[in-house]
Amino acid sequence: MNDAEVWIVAGGTAGHLHAGIELARSLEHLTQPVLVTGDRPVEDRAAEGSPWPRVRLADAGLVRPGHWPHPRALATNLQALRRAPVPRIAVGLGGAHEVLALGFAKARGARLVGIEQNAALGRAHRLLAPWLDTLVLAWPTTVPRSVQDRSVLVGAPARKLPSRSEARRELGVSDEELVLVVTSGSLGARSINDATVELVTGGALDGLAVFHFLGERNLPSAVPPPSERYRPVVGFDPRAGAAIAAADLVLARAGSSTLAELALAGVPSVLVPLPGAPGDHQRANARLFEQAGAALIVEEGPGLAARVRAALVGLVADPARRAAMGEAARSLGSPRASERIVEEVVRWLT
């Protein structure tokens, strides 16, 4: 079985790619994984050092409503896929490159497995639904009738996180410190970054150890200098997972990989869904956590800093509520999700 090729299509965001890398690690003793990703710098850094062949695809604009595909990028991507090893299975974790890569793999006779990490089905999976052999779901999600009998709910996969004590040692914080982690995805969110800087400089977060992951762009005009209580990080940082494991409270967008890690670590959160996310999937994700009692939702828009401050201050002052929210988050976690996904992929190898 070791000579079987499995394409893992995980481009577009670092969150997709982290999940793809974890899947590749789980499969490498059974088969030869091939990563199919985008070509953005954040994806290059996330995949750096991975031992598997990698196909880098440019943005061809295939799944953007109202936009024509880019012919030159599309031709370049097709050439790259032709040069790649022929797959027996192609696994898509969402993102801009999935339609082209899985469609190409299907034309070469591959089985197709889609992994939907959000609480709303993404555009790529909706387009590919009739041709998927299996659609794996992280959260309860409405799916097209054409794939209902081939859908399976396994829970949200997440990269392995250290224990709380191990994470705190790695980050250099004591067990007694109250840790707030701010993260808004690999690219960052200007609104969340600006609100956090306003709260830090205004003293609203005094008494907290703040780890602020700003992303690689969408940076505020000025970032406070690092201190013992405020630790800003620009760009990709592999400690982000450890920070969530160490956190008492998280302020974040509502991306799938972030929420999977919040559930795995059992951490309460304040979520600011990205307006206009494809299919409004971040709002669906956030509502799932809010309805479970695991998160508070704060809406984007003018006055964001004041609304975030009110939510955070209330939770900081109420340890019992934080503990209850953390347990609610943990109840949404699926520690065996990654194993279940591997099982769904491997059954097409036999």
C-alpha positions as a Python dict, from the first residue, in 0.01 Angstrom:
ca = {
    (1, 'M'): (0, 0, 0),
    (2, 'N'): (297, 233, 50),
    (3, 'D'): (325, 317, -321),
    (4, 'A'): (-32, 456, -337),
    (5, 'E'): (-47, 829, -393),
    (6, 'V'): (-288, 1049, -196),
    (7, 'W'): (-322, 1414, -288),
    (8, 'I'): (-404, 1635, 11),
    (9, 'V'): (-543, 1960, -127),
    (10, 'A'): (-513, 2213, 153),
    (11, 'G'): (-434, 2552, 6),
    (12, 'G'): (-575, 2896, 61),
    (13, 'T'): (-523, 2946, 435),
    (14, 'A'): (-278, 2833, 698),
    (15, 'G'): (-570, 2672, 882),
    (16, 'H'): (-646, 2443, 589),
    (17, 'L'): (-280, 2363, 552),
    (18, 'H'): (-224, 2279, 920),
    (19, 'A'): (-509, 2027, 900),
    (20, 'G'): (-366, 1890, 574),
    (21, 'I'): (-21, 1845, 725),
    (22, 'E'): (-167, 1658, 1022),
    (23, 'L'): (-353, 1430, 782),
    (24, 'A'): (-34, 1369, 583),
    (25, 'R'): (150, 1270, 901),
    (26, 'S'): (-125, 1023, 986),
    (27, 'L'): (-117, 866, 638),
    (28, 'E'): (254, 853, 560),
    (29, 'H'): (305, 504, 706),
    (30, 'L'): (36, 373, 469),
    (31, 'T'): (80, 573, 152),
    (32, 'Q'): (272, 854, -19),
    (33, 'P'): (104, 1187, 60),
    (34, 'V'): (140, 1475, -185),
    (35, 'L'): (52, 1825, -63),
    (36, 'V'): (-134, 2046, -309),
    (37, 'T'): (-131, 2402, -175),
    (38, 'G'): (-138, 2765, -274),
    (39, 'D'): (177, 2966, -334),
    (40, 'R'): (139, 3239, -72),
    (41, 'P'): (433, 3303, 162),
    (42, 'V'): (233, 3202, 469),
    (43, 'E'): (169, 2862, 311),
    (44, 'D'): (539, 2828, 222),
    (45, 'R'): (632, 2889, 586),
    (46, 'A'): (364, 2655, 721),
    (47, 'A'): (480, 2376, 488),
    (48, 'E'): (851, 2444, 539),
    (49, 'G'): (1037, 2128, 635),
    (50, 'S'): (753, 1891, 549),
    (51, 'P'): (900, 1575, 394),
    (52, 'W'): (631, 1516, 130),
    (53, 'P'): (620, 1623, -234),
    (54, 'R'): (435, 1952, -278),
    (55, 'V'): (250, 2106, -571),
    (56, 'R'): (218, 2487, -548),
    (57, 'L'): (-78, 2639, -731),
    (58, 'A'): (-133, 3004, -814),
    (59, 'D'): (-463, 3179, -753),
    (60, 'A'): (-668, 3112, -1066),
    (61, 'G'): (-991, 3271, -942),
    (62, 'L'): (-1201, 2961, -1007),
    (63, 'V'): (-1452, 2984, -721),
    (64, 'R'): (-1492, 3360, -684),
    (65, 'P'): (-1846, 3472, -766),
    (66, 'G'): (-1853, 3745, -1030),
    (67, 'H'): (-1490, 3689, -1134),
    (68, 'W'): (-1358, 3524, -1449),
    (69, 'P'): (-1082, 3265, -1407),
    (70, 'H'): (-727, 3375, -1481),
    (71, 'P'): (-628, 3181, -1797),
    (72, 'R'): (-252, 3206, -1749),
    (73, 'A'): (-263, 3092, -1385),
    (74, 'L'): (-508, 2817, -1478),
    (75, 'A'): (-274, 2687, -1751),
    (76, 'T'): (25, 2696, -1516),
    (77, 'N'): (-167, 2508, -1249),
    (78, 'L'): (-278, 2238, -1493),
    (79, 'Q'): (84, 2186, -1598),
    (80, 'A'): (187, 2150, -1233),
    (81, 'L'): (-87, 1895, -1168),
    (82, 'R'): (10, 1695, -1479),
    (83, 'R'): (366, 1667, -1346),
    (84, 'A'): (247, 1540, -1007),
    (85, 'P'): (223, 1168, -927),
    (86, 'V'): (-108, 1017, -1036),
    (87, 'P'): (-334, 992, -727),
    (88, 'R'): (-552, 704, -620),
    (89, 'I'): (-732, 937, -378),
    (90, 'A'): (-760, 1316, -365),
    (91, 'V'): (-863, 1470, -34),
    (92, 'G'): (-987, 1829, -33),
    (93, 'L'): (-998, 2038, 285),
    (94, 'G'): (-1159, 2341, 122),
    (95, 'G'): (-1002, 2649, -27),
    (96, 'A'): (-959, 2814, -363),
    (97, 'H'): (-765, 2532, -531),
    (98, 'E'): (-989, 2239, -445),
    (99, 'V'): (-1220, 2249, -747),
    (100, 'L'): (-936, 2239, -999),
    (101, 'A'): (-721, 1985, -814),
    (102, 'L'): (-1001, 1742, -728),
    (103, 'G'): (-1159, 1780, -1071),
    (104, 'F'): (-824, 1701, -1233),
    (105, 'A'): (-774, 1402, -1000),
    (106, 'K'): (-1124, 1270, -1079),
    (107, 'A'): (-1042, 1285, -1450),
    (108, 'R'): (-741, 1064, -1375),
    (109, 'G'): (-957, 806, -1200),
    (110, 'A'): (-904, 908, -837),
    (111, 'R'): (-1154, 866, -556),
    (112, 'L'): (-1254, 1200, -402),
    (113, 'V'): (-1290, 1276, -31),
    (114, 'G'): (-1406, 1620, 82),
    (115, 'I'): (-1344, 1739, 437),
    (116, 'E'): (-1569, 2028, 541),
    (117, 'Q'): (-1425, 2200, 847),
    (118, 'N'): (-1693, 2467, 882),
    (119, 'A'): (-2053, 2465, 1002),
    (120, 'A'): (-2165, 2583, 656),
    (121, 'L'): (-2068, 2393, 344),
    (122, 'G'): (-1807, 2578, 139),
    (123, 'R'): (-1851, 2673, -225),
    (124, 'A'): (-1592, 2422, -346),
    (125, 'H'): (-1766, 2133, -172),
    (126, 'R'): (-2106, 2242, -301),
    (127, 'L'): (-1970, 2241, -656),
    (128, 'L'): (-1797, 1906, -614),
    (129, 'A'): (-2073, 1732, -417),
    (130, 'P'): (-2206, 1509, -699),
    (131, 'W'): (-1857, 1362, -760),
    (132, 'L'): (-1742, 1313, -400),
    (133, 'D'): (-1710, 953, -286),
    (134, 'T'): (-1721, 1070, 77),
    (135, 'L'): (-1797, 1404, 241),
    (136, 'V'): (-1655, 1423, 592),
    (137, 'L'): (-1815, 1682, 823),
    (138, 'A'): (-1664, 1851, 1126),
    (139, 'W'): (-1993, 1998, 1251),
    (140, 'P'): (-2361, 1924, 1181),
    (141, 'T'): (-2413, 2084, 840),
    (142, 'T'): (-2680, 2094, 572),
    (143, 'V'): (-2546, 1917, 263),
    (144, 'P'): (-2680, 1881, -93),
    (145, 'R'): (-2913, 1588, -156),
    (146, 'S'): (-2665, 1451, -411),
    (147, 'V'): (-2414, 1369, -137),
    (148, 'Q'): (-2635, 1305, 168),
    (149, 'D'): (-2594, 928, 154),
    (150, 'R'): (-2215, 966, 135),
    (151, 'S'): (-2171, 1214, 422),
    (152, 'V'): (-2032, 1125, 764),
    (153, 'L'): (-1999, 1343, 1076),
    (154, 'V'): (-1667, 1282, 1254),
    (155, 'G'): (-1598, 1607, 1444),
    (156, 'A'): (-1346, 1885, 1390),
    (157, 'P'): (-983, 1782, 1331),
    (158, 'A'): (-712, 1983, 1504),
    (159, 'R'): (-336, 1969, 1525),
    (160, 'K'): (-205, 1809, 1842),
    (161, 'L'): (-175, 2062, 2122),
    (162, 'P'): (50, 2047, 2428),
    (163, 'S'): (-104, 2027, 2773),
    (164, 'R'): (-182, 2354, 2948),
    (165, 'S'): (121, 2320, 3177),
    (166, 'E'): (354, 2231, 2888),
    (167, 'A'): (223, 2521, 2682),
    (168, 'R'): (275, 2768, 2965),
    (169, 'R'): (631, 2650, 3016),
    (170, 'E'): (695, 2692, 2642),
    (171, 'L'): (556, 3048, 2648),
    (172, 'G'): (723, 3144, 2975),
    (173, 'V'): (411, 3222, 3178),
    (174, 'S'): (330, 3101, 3528),
    (175, 'D'): (30, 2893, 3629),
    (176, 'E'): (-115, 3192, 3815),
    (177, 'E'): (-115, 3438, 3524),
    (178, 'L'): (-438, 3511, 3340),
    (179, 'V'): (-359, 3468, 2970),
    (180, 'L'): (-552, 3630, 2686),
    (181, 'V'): (-470, 3517, 2332),
    (182, 'V'): (-575, 3732, 2037),
    (183, 'T'): (-565, 3573, 1693),
    (184, 'S'): (-739, 3654, 1365),
    (185, 'G'): (-599, 3401, 1120),
    (186, 'S'): (-285, 3381, 912),
    (187, 'L'): (-348, 3713, 736),
    (188, 'G'): (-478, 3895, 1042),
    (189, 'A'): (-780, 4124, 1079),
    (190, 'R'): (-722, 4499, 1092),
    (191, 'S'): (-1033, 4559, 1301),
    (192, 'I'): (-939, 4308, 1572),
    (193, 'N'): (-577, 4423, 1568),
    (194, 'D'): (-679, 4788, 1602),
    (195, 'A'): (-922, 4709, 1884),
    (196, 'T'): (-660, 4510, 2072),
    (197, 'V'): (-398, 4784, 2040),
    (198, 'E'): (-654, 5040, 2163),
    (199, 'L'): (-735, 4827, 2467),
    (200, 'V'): (-370, 4756, 2546),
    (201, 'T'): (-260, 5120, 2519),
    (202, 'G'): (-565, 5237, 2714),
    (203, 'G'): (-492, 5002, 3004),
    (204, 'A'): (-813, 4800, 2965),
    (205, 'L'): (-615, 4474, 2959),
    (206, 'D'): (-384, 4553, 3250),
    (207, 'G'): (-345, 4248, 3470),
    (208, 'L'): (-356, 4007, 3175),
    (209, 'A'): (-71, 3844, 2990),
    (210, 'V'): (-167, 3923, 2628),
    (211, 'F'): (-31, 3719, 2337),
    (212, 'H'): (-133, 3908, 2024),
    (213, 'F'): (-92, 3718, 1695),
    (214, 'L'): (-140, 3993, 1438),
    (215, 'G'): (-108, 3788, 1118),
    (216, 'E'): (110, 3869, 823),
    (217, 'R'): (-79, 4173, 694),
    (218, 'N'): (-371, 4398, 797),
    (219, 'L'): (-148, 4537, 1068),
    (220, 'P'): (-239, 4842, 1278),
    (221, 'S'): (-54, 5168, 1215),
    (222, 'A'): (138, 5127, 1540),
    (223, 'V'): (196, 4825, 1762),
    (224, 'P'): (293, 4874, 2127),
    (225, 'P'): (643, 4751, 2204),
    (226, 'P'): (674, 4405, 2357),
    (227, 'S'): (669, 4389, 2734),
    (228, 'E'): (628, 4131, 3006),
    (229, 'R'): (249, 4171, 2980),
    (230, 'Y'): (206, 4229, 2605),
    (231, 'R'): (369, 4004, 2347),
    (232, 'P'): (289, 4090, 1984),
    (233, 'V'): (375, 3844, 1707),
    (234, 'V'): (373, 3945, 1339),
    (235, 'G'): (348, 3676, 1072),
    (236, 'F'): (340, 3300, 1103),
    (237, 'D'): (447, 3166, 1442),
    (238, 'P'): (442, 2794, 1529),
    (239, 'R'): (364, 2878, 1894),
    (240, 'A'): (7, 2982, 1812),
    (241, 'G'): (-127, 2638, 1902),
    (242, 'A'): (63, 2638, 2230),
    (243, 'A'): (-78, 2982, 2306),
    (244, 'I'): (-436, 2857, 2270),
    (245, 'A'): (-354, 2558, 2492),
    (246, 'A'): (-215, 2798, 2754),
    (247, 'A'): (-498, 3051, 2733),
    (248, 'D'): (-765, 3138, 2987),
    (249, 'L'): (-954, 3336, 2725),
    (250, 'V'): (-927, 3386, 2348),
    (251, 'L'): (-1037, 3674, 2125),
    (252, 'A'): (-1054, 3552, 1766),
    (253, 'R'): (-1218, 3530, 1429),
    (254, 'A'): (-1439, 3223, 1392),
    (255, 'G'): (-1228, 3021, 1150),
    (256, 'S'): (-1259, 2645, 1156),
    (257, 'S'): (-908, 2556, 1269),
    (258, 'T'): (-915, 2810, 1553),
    (259, 'L'): (-1248, 2677, 1681),
    (260, 'A'): (-1130, 2317, 1657),
    (261, 'E'): (-834, 2405, 1879),
    (262, 'L'): (-1052, 2600, 2122),
    (263, 'A'): (-1271, 2291, 2156),
    (264, 'L'): (-976, 2056, 2196),
    (265, 'A'): (-819, 2277, 2466),
    (266, 'G'): (-1150, 2368, 2633),
    (267, 'V'): (-1099, 2746, 2622),
    (268, 'P'): (-1376, 3011, 2639),
    (269, 'S'): (-1373, 3271, 2365),
    (270, 'V'): (-1502, 3601, 2234),
    (271, 'L'): (-1559, 3562, 1860),
    (272, 'V'): (-1577, 3832, 1592),
    (273, 'P'): (-1701, 3658, 1275),
    (274, 'L'): (-1557, 3782, 947),
    (275, 'P'): (-1828, 3975, 761),
    (276, 'G'): (-1874, 3850, 408),
    (277, 'A'): (-1691, 3521, 460),
    (278, 'P'): (-1786, 3277, 180),
    (279, 'G'): (-2123, 3130, 263),
    (280, 'D'): (-2112, 3334, 586),
    (281, 'H'): (-1941, 3029, 732),
    (282, 'Q'): (-1772, 3214, 1018),
    (283, 'R'): (-2107, 3330, 1153),
    (284, 'A'): (-2235, 2972, 1136),
    (285, 'N'): (-1925, 2854, 1322),
    (286, 'A'): (-1959, 3124, 1588),
    (287, 'R'): (-2330, 3057, 1642),
    (288, 'L'): (-2257, 2690, 1701),
    (289, 'F'): (-2020, 2785, 1984),
    (290, 'E'): (-2250, 3056, 2119),
    (291, 'Q'): (-2549, 2821, 2130),
    (292, 'A'): (-2341, 2563, 2319),
    (293, 'G'): (-2244, 2827, 2577),
    (294, 'A'): (-1878, 2817, 2473),
    (295, 'A'): (-1838, 3168, 2328),
    (296, 'L'): (-1969, 3520, 2312),
    (297, 'I'): (-2021, 3681, 1971),
    (298, 'V'): (-1917, 4044, 1919),
    (299, 'E'): (-2013, 4203, 1590),
    (300, 'E'): (-1768, 4380, 1361),
    (301, 'G'): (-1815, 4752, 1301),
    (302, 'P'): (-1768, 5094, 1462),
    (303, 'G'): (-1715, 5075, 1837),
    (304, 'L'): (-1565, 4726, 1819),
    (305, 'A'): (-1305, 4800, 2087),
    (306, 'A'): (-1573, 4905, 2338),
    (307, 'R'): (-1780, 4592, 2272),
    (308, 'V'): (-1475, 4366, 2299),
    (309, 'R'): (-1373, 4540, 2622),
    (310, 'A'): (-1717, 4485, 2776),
    (311, 'A'): (-1714, 4116, 2684),
    (312, 'L'): (-1360, 4055, 2808),
    (313, 'V'): (-1395, 4251, 3131),
    (314, 'G'): (-1712, 4061, 3218),
    (315, 'L'): (-1544, 3725, 3164),
    (316, 'V'): (-1222, 3820, 3343),
    (317, 'A'): (-1430, 3912, 3648),
    (318, 'D'): (-1624, 3583, 3645),
    (319, 'P'): (-1400, 3274, 3680),
    (320, 'A'): (-1700, 3045, 3724),
    (321, 'R'): (-1849, 3156, 3391),
    (322, 'R'): (-1514, 3110, 3217),
    (323, 'A'): (-1490, 2759, 3357),
    (324, 'A'): (-1841, 2673, 3239),
    (325, 'M'): (-1770, 2813, 2892),
    (326, 'G'): (-1446, 2617, 2877),
    (327, 'E'): (-1630, 2294, 2956),
    (328, 'A'): (-1890, 2377, 2692),
    (329, 'A'): (-1612, 2430, 2440),
    (330, 'R'): (-1454, 2099, 2533),
    (331, 'S'): (-1787, 1924, 2480),
    (332, 'L'): (-1772, 2034, 2115),
    (333, 'G'): (-1429, 1879, 2066),
    (334, 'S'): (-1364, 1549, 1895),
    (335, 'P'): (-1025, 1409, 2004),
    (336, 'R'): (-1063, 1119, 1757),
    (337, 'A'): (-1166, 1334, 1461),
    (338, 'S'): (-830, 1304, 1288),
    (339, 'E'): (-832, 926, 1333),
    (340, 'R'): (-1184, 904, 1192),
    (341, 'I'): (-1081, 1110, 889),
    (342, 'V'): (-787, 877, 828),
    (343, 'E'): (-1026, 581, 846),
    (344, 'E'): (-1253, 740, 585),
    (345, 'V'): (-956, 797, 352),
    (346, 'V'): (-790, 461, 407),
    (347, 'R'): (-1101, 263, 324),
    (348, 'W'): (-1061, 378, -38),
    (349, 'L'): (-703, 247, -43),
    (350, 'T'): (-799, -111, 33),
}
